[in-house]
Amino acid sequence: MNNLIVYLNTERVGSLTQDDSGLLQFSYDQTWLDTPHAMPLSRSLPLQSDVFPGKRTRPFFAGLLPEEGPREKIAEILGISSTNDFAMLDRIGGECAGAVSLLPEGVAPTDTKNARHRKLTEPELQQLIAELPSRPLMAGTEGLRLSLAGAQDKLPIIVHSNAVYLPLGDTPSTHILKPEPDRFPGLAVNEVFCMTLAQAVGLNAPNTEYRLVGGKPCILVQRFDRVADETGHTTRLHQEDFCQALGFPPERKYQAEGGPTLGDCIALLRDWSTTPVLDIPSFINGLIFNVLIGNADAHGKNYSLLYSHGDRRLAPNYDLVCTLAWPQLSKNLAMKIGGCDSVNAFTIGDWKKMAKTTGLGWPMMRERMAESCHRVLDKLGEVQALTKEYNESMATLLHETIESRVGRMLEALSKQGH
């Protein structure tokens, strides 16, 4: 029986075990259950003294790990099976999304006041970025235990006074650096454009910057699951994505593969958010925005919940990209709108159907669609001007694509009337 201790920040909450047949189990420590401020790791893992079997345990813990190509490469480097979640968490589960760390028995979590990190020179950072495609998350590097979900290469780092540091052990990072993949030229400016536009129109989104590292376009995103105090110490905030909260393993993040639907997402917020009256409209605003920018890839792992001081709230929007910029990518929506599975979901009947099936009022939905359109049109030129210096052709393409899509939605709304 293999065993890892699960921590939220520096507090021990339970144990993740792997039995001889390879199945995972999770159980909360009684001491944690008896703690007045005890909170569950996940909505799908409520506080209880009974052990959670593998089927209940795996979605949350597998959801902490990288996916697809990066996962396979990491497994190869570490000499483990790519399907062995436990072995991978054992090797890279020190600094994960949210406040979770997984450590061997007898290894205490790092107090943030004693955080360990290594300052990177510009040549060292360039070298790390160059190595990421063949060594995702710097797996196997002495002293590093970094894990982030997703299929894109990325590196958790600490940015302080413009200097870049590599977090060691389970030290919390403050930012995520994502180099542009060669197969998606222009992705860095695309994401920075869409994230900047989201902030400009009033959506909750983290600060995102365009950075050139040795000529390589990169996206630098401030982590919303980290908070720094006035002394510069960083604390983790717990979070989980919608797949984890709903109990879907990461390989089922798309509705077409049996993953979450928009109805599941809205029901989750209605049931679990401590302020659904604010979070459901925010989720709808994000959904409309994704359609307007042409993002077909807003799946169950691209929405999250943030846990702080007893509140459970919809996390800021992230991974906002116009996927239409690459014609070879699927136009199918990760989650259908009404009966429509195309990112060109402009038929008002589909939105009305979605409103009806999710228990939302159509007048509220219609008003938000119109308001989103006008806000996007109002800010589009400003965001293009801010980003065209990085990649003028991509910034122009995004402006034209999004302007055209806003026009189509406004036209559909005007034909619909009331």
Summary of the structure (lengths in Angstrom):
residues: 418
radius of gyration: 21.3
end to end distance: 62.5
largest distance: 66.1
contacts: 1382
relative contact order: 0.10
helix: 40%
strand: 22%
